[in-house]
Amino acid sequence: MNTKSLKSRKNKSIQKLKKKSTQKLKNKSTQKLKNKSIQKLKNKSTQKLKNKSIQKLKNETDPSGLSPHTPGAKLDEGKPMAYLMLSGFSRALLSVAEVTTHGAKKYSPNGWEQVENGQDRYADAAVRHLLLIKSEGIDKASGLPHIAMAAWNILATLELRIRSGELFGENINLDEIERIDGR
């Protein structure tokens, strides 16, 4: 081989290496920018959540008017009284729990959360069960009351809407809210 062709090969190899290096640098830069953008969005969401939580804490009061730092104070003024729902609807909730158990055995526990287009499908199922309350009463396949199955489907629709943020206008990180609220 002559010297000219060796130099030409060497130059081509050097150009290929430069091109690869440049491409790697571009890819790394692009990835860094993406990561920074993602981190900014996460920080922004976290800050919004913190601000809401701080505002919520500022608005919380003790129903007796006690200062938050006074022994015996409990900042639960204006919060939902969930125990009234449990005591007032215990039989109905038990009936819905039976529907939940039937579904978990028939499909999978909490598999309903992964159903594609679940909000619409559960809303449709609720209406179908509501339509059968008077004519059929009890679902032939499961042996469960249609009204309980309708209630379950409405609860599933509600839960998915809350999780998606459609009910309150933004996505909600339930884990973060529960951590902040101490649930």
Residue pairs with C-beta under 8 A, 6 or more apart in sequence:
45 173
46 176
49 173
49 176
49 177
49 180
53 177
53 180
53 181
57 75
59 78
60 68
60 75
60 76
60 77
60 78
61 75
61 77
61 78
62 68
62 70
62 73
62 74
62 75
62 76
62 77
63 74
63 76
63 77
64 73
66 72
66 73
67 73
68 75
85 93
86 93
92 148
92 151
95 144
95 145
95 148
95 151
96 148
96 151
96 152
96 155
98 144
98 148
99 142
99 144
99 148
99 149
99 151
99 152
100 152
102 142
102 144
103 111
103 112
103 152
104 110
104 111
106 142
112 118
112 122
112 156
113 160
115 121
115 122
118 156
118 157
118 160
119 157
119 160
119 161
119 164
119 166
122 153
122 154
122 156
122 157
122 160
123 153
123 154
123 157
125 149
125 153
126 150
126 151
126 153
126 154
126 157
127 150
129 139
129 146
129 147
129 149
129 150
129 153
130 146
130 147
130 150
132 139
132 146
133 146
133 147
133 150
136 146
137 145
137 146
138 144
138 145
138 146
139 145
139 146
139 149
142 149
158 167
161 167
162 168
162 172
163 172
163 174
164 171
165 171
165 172
